[in-house]
Structures are given as structure tokens and as C-alpha cells.
Amino acid sequence: AMGSQMARRVAAALDIEDAKRMVDVGGGCGHFAKALCAVSQGLHATVLDIPEVTERAKADLAGTEFEGRVSFLGGDYLATDYGSGYDLVLLANVLHQETADRAEEMVRLGADALAPDGRVVVVDFAIDDDRNQHLLGALFAINMRSFGDTWTEPTIRGWMEAAGLGGIDRRDVGPDRWIISGRKDR
């Protein structure tokens, strides 16, 4: 329920009217893919997650309005080819699960999968540079320290710049979540 609610908030905040193809990396049951397809009728989404999740999600999607618009790709998001030519690569609530090197690699893989003028969009917990002003982000960072972290805006921007993305901007989605996106040059 929380994932679906956040997905709807993100879908309302993003301008994706021109997007035709997207991949939702680590997208689980497809909450974000479905929410984005609901606001953009021409959008088709691929959800990449482990095979056990994608098989269940595929079965749950059967017979719904999204059956022909959301597909699933089983695999490891650090080892599976995302494909190419996407207008949008979504990294929602996945970077915090990874070490800095692996999270940066995911941003690079996302950038490599883009069509010209496509965007990598990161949705995650907000945390300030000093790691003490966003209570939920700070608490979540403590929880994630054994294998990941809550990444600061400058860190995510740096990964995007290193991956060749520009036009990087941030939008807040509530007090403790943000969207950071970067665009691939034409």
C-alpha cells in the first residue's frame, strides 16, 4: 500500500507525456510502472527484478488494464542487460540497497540504456549533506549501513554527471522523499 501511494505521488510529479518506453529497475510488482502508465497512455514499461518476483507480478497483472503495457524481465539488476532506447529509466527505492560503487554502476547502466534525450530518474529517501535534517532519511541511513546507505543529492548528481547525464534537477515528493533526474544529450 505504501509503495502504491508513493508511486502515484511520483507519477503526478513527473512530466512523462512524451515518454514511450521505460524500464523500472528493481521494480518489484510494478507499482511505479503501473502508476506511470496510468498517467501517460502512450507509455509501455518493462519491470526488471529477480525472476521469483517477476513471475508473481506477471500473474497478478494478467487480466488488468496494464497487461499489454507492462512487461517483466527476470534478472539481477547489476548483471542483466536493461536493453536500450528507453525514454525513462526509473531507479525507485533501489540505490539505498547498494554500496556507493554498485549504486553508481546502476546509474551508469541506466544512462547507457537511454535513447537520446531520455532520463534517468532516481526516487529515494531525502537526506541533507550533514545527514541530520531529514529525520526519516537519517534513520533509514542508519538501518541501511550494513549494506547500503541513503545517498545525498551531491552524491547522486555526481554519479549522474559521471554517467554523462546533464540537466540534473531535484523535486521533493513530501518531506522525506525526492526525485532526482538527469537527461542524456541528444
C-alpha positions in Angstrom: 0.0 0.0 0.0 2.8 2.4 0.8 4.6 1.6 -2.4 1.5 2.3 -4.5 0.8 5.6 -2.7 4.4 6.8 -3.3 4.2 5.6 -6.9 1.1 7.7 -7.5 2.8 10.8 -5.9 5.9 10.3 -8.2 3.7 9.8 -11.3 1.9 13.1 -10.5 5.2 14.9 -10.0 6.9 13.7 -13.2 6.3 15.2 -16.7 6.4 12.0 -18.8 3.9 12.9 -21.5 6.4 12.3 -24.3 7.8 9.1 -22.9 7.0 5.9 -24.8 9.3 3.3 -23.2 10.6 2.9 -19.7 12.4 0.4 -17.6 11.7 0.2 -13.9 14.9 -1.2 -12.4 14.3 -3.3 -9.3 10.6 -2.5 -9.8 9.1 -5.4 -7.8 5.4 -5.9 -8.6 5.3 -2.9 -10.9 3.7 -0.3 -8.6 5.7 2.5 -10.2 5.4 1.2 -13.7 1.6 0.9 -13.4 1.3 4.4 -11.8 3.3 6.0 -14.6 1.4 4.1 -17.3 -1.9 5.3 -15.7 -0.9 9.0 -16.2 0.7 8.5 -19.7 -1.5 6.5 -22.0 1.3 6.0 -24.6 3.8 4.6 -22.2 5.0 1.0 -22.2 7.0 -0.2 -19.2 9.4 -3.1 -18.5 10.0 -4.1 -14.9 13.3 -5.6 -14.1 13.5 -7.7 -10.9 14.5 -11.2 -9.8 12.7 -14.0 -11.6 10.7 -15.1 -8.5 9.2 -11.6 -8.2 8.6 -11.0 -11.9 6.7 -14.4 -12.3 4.4 -13.5 -9.5 3.9 -9.9 -10.7 3.2 -11.1 -14.2 0.5 -13.5 -12.9 -1.0 -10.7 -10.8 -1.1 -8.3 -13.8 -3.0 -10.8 -16.0 -6.4 -9.5 -17.0 -5.8 -6.0 -15.8 -5.8 -2.8 -17.8 -1.9 -2.9 -17.8 -1.5 -6.4 -19.1 -0.4 -5.2 -22.6 1.6 -2.2 -21.4 3.7 -3.5 -18.6 6.1 -6.4 -19.2 8.6 -8.1 -16.8 12.2 -9.1 -17.2 13.6 -11.5 -14.7 17.2 -10.9 -13.7 19.7 -9.3 -11.4 19.8 -5.5 -12.0 23.6 -5.5 -11.7 24.1 -8.3 -14.2 21.1 -8.3 -16.6 21.1 -6.1 -19.7 18.5 -3.4 -19.3 18.1 -3.1 -23.0 18.3 0.2 -24.8 16.3 3.1 -26.4 14.4 3.9 -23.2 12.9 7.4 -22.7 12.9 6.8 -18.9 15.0 4.6 -16.6 13.5 4.5 -13.2 15.6 3.7 -10.1 13.0 3.9 -7.4 13.9 2.9 -3.9 16.8 0.7 -5.0 20.0 2.7 -4.7 19.9 2.8 -0.9 20.2 -1.0 -1.0 23.6 -0.8 -2.6 27.2 0.2 -1.8 28.3 3.5 -3.4 30.2 1.7 -6.2 27.2 -0.5 -7.0 24.7 2.4 -6.9 27.0 4.4 -9.2 27.2 1.5 -11.5 23.4 1.3 -11.6 23.1 4.9 -12.6 25.7 4.3 -15.4 23.8 1.2 -16.6 20.6 3.3 -16.6 22.3 6.1 -18.6 23.6 3.6 -21.1 20.1 2.2 -21.7 18.6 5.6 -22.6 17.6 6.9 -26.0 18.8 10.4 -26.8 17.0 13.0 -24.6 15.9 10.2 -22.2 16.1 10.5 -18.5 17.4 8.5 -15.5 15.1 9.2 -12.6 16.1 8.3 -9.0 13.4 8.2 -6.3 14.6 7.7 -2.8 14.7 9.0 0.8 16.0 12.5 1.1 19.0 13.3 3.3 20.9 16.5 3.7 24.6 16.8 3.2 25.2 16.8 7.0 22.8 13.8 7.3 20.8 15.2 10.2 17.9 17.3 8.9 15.7 14.7 7.2 14.7 12.5 10.1 13.3 9.6 8.1 16.3 9.7 5.7 18.7 9.8 8.6 17.0 6.9 10.4 16.8 4.9 7.2 20.5 5.5 6.5 21.4 4.0 9.9 19.3 1.0 9.1 20.9 0.6 5.7 24.6 0.9 6.8 25.2 -2.8 6.9 24.9 -3.0 3.0 23.8 0.4 1.6 23.1 3.9 2.5 20.8 6.9 2.0 22.7 8.9 -0.7 22.9 12.7 -0.6 21.9 14.9 -3.5 25.5 15.8 -4.4 26.5 12.1 -4.5 23.6 11.2 -6.8 24.3 14.3 -9.0 28.0 13.2 -9.2 27.0 9.7 -10.3 24.7 11.2 -13.0 27.4 13.6 -14.2 30.0 10.8 -14.4 27.5 8.8 -16.5 27.2 11.6 -19.0 23.8 13.0 -17.9 23.0 16.7 -17.7 20.1 18.9 -16.9 20.0 17.4 -13.4 17.3 18.6 -11.2 15.6 17.6 -7.9 12.0 17.7 -6.9 10.7 17.0 -3.4 7.9 14.5 -3.1 6.9 15.0 0.5 9.2 15.9 3.4 11.4 12.9 3.2 11.5 11.7 -0.4 12.8 13.2 -3.6 13.1 12.7 -7.3 16.5 13.5 -8.9 16.6 13.2 -12.7 19.3 13.6 -15.3 18.9 13.8 -19.1 21.0 12.2 -21.8 22.1 14.6 -24.5 20.6 14.3 -27.9 
